[in-house]
Amino acid sequence: MNVTADALSPLRPRPEGRALRAEISLGRITRNFARLQQIAGDRGIWGVIKANAYGHGAVRVGQALEAAGAAGLAVSNLEEALELREGGLRGPILVLGGLRAEALPLASLHGLTVALVGPESLEAYAGLLPAHPVKLHLKLDTGMGRFGFLPSELGECLDGLRALAPWLEGLMGHFATSDDPDRGFSDRQRRTFETCRSLLQDAGFAFPQAHHANSDGLLRGYLDDDTHARPGLALYGLTCIAEGHALGLEPALELIAEVARVKTVPAGTAVGYGRTFVAPQPLQIATLGCGYADGYRRDLGNRAVVGFGGATYPVVGRVSMDYLTVALPSGVPIAPNEPMVLYSNDTGAPHSVERMAHLLGTIPYELTCALHRRLGRAYI
Ligand SMILES: Cc1ncc(COP(=O)(O)O)c(C=O)c1O
């Protein structure tokens, strides 16, 4: 039998119809952006959409942020930047993690902006930039201890930097503890930033842009003379600090899985690998097609709850690669294909991303970034 592509097309999965999908509200992201823009005032916002926009889908989120008025988009590496260009995004894209000099021609071709993350590449950049120009943001290590020029290195780098002066557009740092209610270390980082900026200005450098604040730095108003801020997490409506909750940020993502099977089991039935859950009474076990391969953490088994019909029910047994199981009392009406909510977009819900991250002793970033590309993403 000949099967044509057309005949098969109804079988192709559509994100909206996928049994496992993240539903992402671009409206919520746009409103979160507007709230952050209000705090930033007339400063520009580089919307941080690395790691597939923290799992929310980089191209669609990038489009929404550009439409909302973001000054630019920030990603981690060249591949992420190129994905945005391929997706049709034409505005400024800042590669936060820097680039090896060999990649400059490609970056130039695609009009990327690149963080200059240390003295080691000065010479190679100076050789390539005249033919392959890119805008550079000079990164200072004001206390994060990873990327960036140390203040102690700047003096001896001035000549090398002078060769790059025509391409220097920005000066940037990164707060290490802006989530800490004690702002002492953030203030120290800011002072270091200002000292470096003065040193560079005295040496004749001018930077049209300066930015140091991530979400928490912005939410706490650690902005000083910066021209821009670089929030990520708060754009998605997630936060770990009181200022973020007070702002009424709206979580943009809901993780939904439709029930694949329901079975009624008698008391004493064990469920899943390792038999870690044994039904204490007759129960309905709903199996959902979501597992750790999708980014739902294995250690949520026997700990998390999912939402269904206005109530929550426990995830029982081990989470496996492709499936998890939920226990419902007999009598709760449940049938295959009905949607259950694994991550709620209601901040106060016990299965919100923030609460689940807290339960696991981690941060919301880790949970949404882990959402695999294989699950459907539907934009609402
Ligand atoms: C250099 C840089 N700037 C900004 C951000 C955004 O941080 P947040 O998501 O906490 O706002 C990150 C994220 O890790 C980052 O690495």
The ligand as an SDF file (V2000), in Angstrom:
LIG
                    3D

 16 16  0  0  0  0  0  0  0  0999 V2000
   25.1330   37.2850   32.2570 C   0  0  0  0  0  0  0  0  0  0  0  0
   23.6980   37.1410   32.6550 C   0  0  0  0  0  0  0  0  0  0  0  0
   22.9170   38.2170   32.6630 N   0  0  0  0  0  0  0  0  0  0  0  0
   21.6120   38.1340   33.0180 C   0  0  0  0  0  0  0  0  0  0  0  0
   21.0450   36.9390   33.3880 C   0  0  0  0  0  0  0  0  0  0  0  0
   19.6030   36.8870   33.7940 C   0  0  0  0  0  0  0  0  0  0  0  0
   19.4770   36.4670   35.1130 O   0  0  0  0  0  0  0  0  0  0  0  0
   18.0400   36.2800   35.7960 P   0  0  0  0  0  0  0  0  0  0  0  0
   17.3810   35.1700   35.0640 O   0  0  0  0  0  0  0  0  0  0  0  0
   18.3320   35.9340   37.1960 O   0  0  0  0  0  0  0  0  0  0  0  0
   17.3220   37.5620   35.6180 O   0  0  0  0  0  0  0  0  0  0  0  0
   21.8430   35.7930   33.3990 C   0  0  0  0  0  0  0  0  0  0  0  0
   21.2560   34.5070   33.8110 C   0  0  0  0  0  0  0  0  0  0  0  0
   21.8160   33.6320   34.3520 O   0  0  0  0  0  0  0  0  0  0  0  0
   23.1990   35.9030   33.0230 C   0  0  0  0  0  0  0  0  0  0  0  0
   24.0050   34.8230   33.0030 O   0  0  0  0  0  0  0  0  0  0  0  0
  1  2  1  0
  2  3  1  0
  2 15  2  0
  3  4  2  0
  4  5  1  0
  5  6  1  0
  5 12  2  0
  6  7  1  0
  7  8  1  0
  8  9  2  0
  8 10  1  0
  8 11  1  0
 12 13  1  0
 12 15  1  0
 13 14  2  0
 15 16  1  0
M  END
$$$$
